[in-house]
Amino acid sequence: MKVYNPTRIRNVVLLGHSGSGKTTLAETMLFEAGAINRRGTVEEGTTISDYHSLEKEKQKSIFSSFMNLDWRGNKINLIDTPGTADYIGEVVGALRVADTALFTLSSEQGVETATDSLWKYARKYNVPSMFVVNKLDNEQSNFWKCVDESKEHFGREVTVVQYPYSEGSDFHAIIDVLRMTMYEFPEKGGKPDKLPIPDSERARVDKLHQELVETIAENDETLMDIYFEHGELDEEQMQKGLHLSLVKGQIYPLFCACASLNMGTGRIMGFMNDVAPNPMEGNPPKDQNEENFDLDPDGKPVIFLFKTHSESHVGDLIYFKVYGGSVQPGLDLVNSSNLNTARLGNLFLTEGHKRIEIPEIKTGDIGAVVKLKDSEVNDTLHEKGHDVKLQPIVFPPTTIRTAVKLKQEGEEDKLGHALNQIHREDPSVVIEHSQELRQIIIHGQGEEHLAVIEDQLKNRFNLDVEFITPKIPYRETITKSYRAQYKHKKQSGGAGQFAEVYLLIEPYKEGMSTPGDLKVRDVEEHELPWGGKLVFQNCIVGGVIDNRFMPAILKGIMEKMENGPMSGCRVRDVRISVYDGSMHSVDSNEAAFKTAARMAFRDGFMKAGPQLMEPVYEIEVTVPTDYMGDVMSDLGTRRGQIQGMQAEGSLQKIKAHVPLEELDHYSTRLKSMTQGSATYLREFSHYASAPFEVQEKVVQANTELEEA
């Protein structure tokens, strides 16, 4: 297998809404480049990139897949990615290592919601971007509507390079305003004939060509001077200007194609070959010091791990990008995350599920290695003594959760291993072993995402599991003050136990004043692991309780706070003042005072206006204007409080506070309401008082559990 130098490499990630034709475009590119002899189809489950059984079943991409082809002496690494928001974790890693993003748009559907979301990630990593309007043979195709929507959503930098001579069933030719040529394709696609621009299109082509020239010229002073002097740029000058503008993010070229008919694909690859940046010109990653890490082909070897894929009978296949020097099998590198040394085994390039062994991988290229010891996604490996740590990929916050339950005991370790492996392969999955809720909770990106995880647990790891509704991490607090007292006295032969405590229990508020009738000797402020505060005040006078017993009193209170008096949920935001009590010279000990404090706190808490608190999340829904009313109404039924609305082109962004209990399966409901056109993000905001009926339900459930 040929080894390529950095300037001969193009790393291209295919992005777009599900169904926009990314996988078919990749298949056609491979065919046009001679990498495959026959084009597969998504419908038949025969494409190179969608090779997983689940992808064939669903007829869409679920996992990112890697292919490569040679185009006129340059290597193009293609990364096909899912277009459904549920699988965003597969996309962000690919974006991190790409040097060009090619967005596919359906000429019928235009700019869809997922494309908007993906665009934001591409901008986050400053990846040079271009567009292709696909499926021009569709009877509902509307190319110019796509162009208008693209400019509206992504800015005036979107610039037409090609447009279709005709659309729908009559689509057969593309007009290229850069090369001022019409490409007419044979009925079955493939290599086109180059024809003059038809007279009927001359005015439009001249106008678009002029716009393209001006866009290119205004981003480069030298080209601007040439343009002012001659009123035109030649093709070489335009190619140079396009390259500089694309790298700087000052232009987003827009092409057109029909991948299923193999029309227009070759020209797009030619553009990527001639104009798209190589890895040395792309946006460099940042290191741990927030400084750009410039790629150095002649430097020490540095690789960054960005994806793990497990294969049966092989083990973990870890994908990496080389950011410095070159790597070969047998090379020892230090993992900057754990300082362990890992030896590279055989190196591979991949074409879907097919692995191709290669002797060396140079700077800028993407490869894979099997069984890399003590290494995982986001690790940087470097030569010993050449310390480098690149910034990690930040995966998006989760939007849905479920609890997983084994149907038979004895497979807990096996389940733990399976969940750990799933997280290794997809870090956008978060596994929570909640001691508080006594559940294992899986956090994912959507209902489909959870379904894929469930399928893996059952069919890949052979576990008999069920997904159940996860419990809510409620909190307890109080609404008024109460003075509580408890005397613990126990005598059973020999030394007994004796302790008496008086507690003032109050709701804690920032800046609250000291109780007027108490003399505070010492204050401890504890930030609780589960949120909120406990302020513990020693107000003992006259030595009625020794100081040595104060830690035991605090411990007794804390133990009860972990298992709240009202519902068994954790307690937050209280102030406890120990102001009186008594002890015995022989029978008083730490255990006695811990018990007395726990009981006094329990009794006093229940008389201090106990209140259940529920977790509230801030959600951000991005939705087409047509569905805004339905989404707003639905949020009202979920006890949502609208915090604000903002227009973004034809989309609306709604921010609201919604209790976690009301977000169960919300992503599914949102898709149903909006025909899959809306997305949402969520993050924890705060705790708020739960309604009376919710409090009653939780208390009743806890009572029944204790009585069982």
Helices and strands as residue ranges (DSSP letters): G 6-8, E 9-15, H 22-32, H 53-58, E 65-71, E 74-80, G 85-87, H 88-97, E 100-106, H 113-124, E 129-134, H 143-154, E 158-160, E 162-164, G 168-170, E 173-176, E 181-184, E 193-195, G 199-201, H 202-217, H 221-230, H 235-247, E 252-256, G 259-261, H 265-274, E 302-311, E 315-324, E 326-327, E 332-335, E 341-343, E 347-351, E 354-358, E 361-362, E 366-370, E 380-382, E 400-406, H 412-425, E 430-434, E 439-444, H 447-455, I 456-460, E 465-468, E 475-478, E 482-490, E 497-507, E 522-527, E 533-538, G 547-549, H 550-562, E 570-571, E 574-582, H 590-606, E 610-624, G 625-627, H 628-637, E 641-648, E 651-659, G 660-663, H 666-674, E 679-689, H 692-707
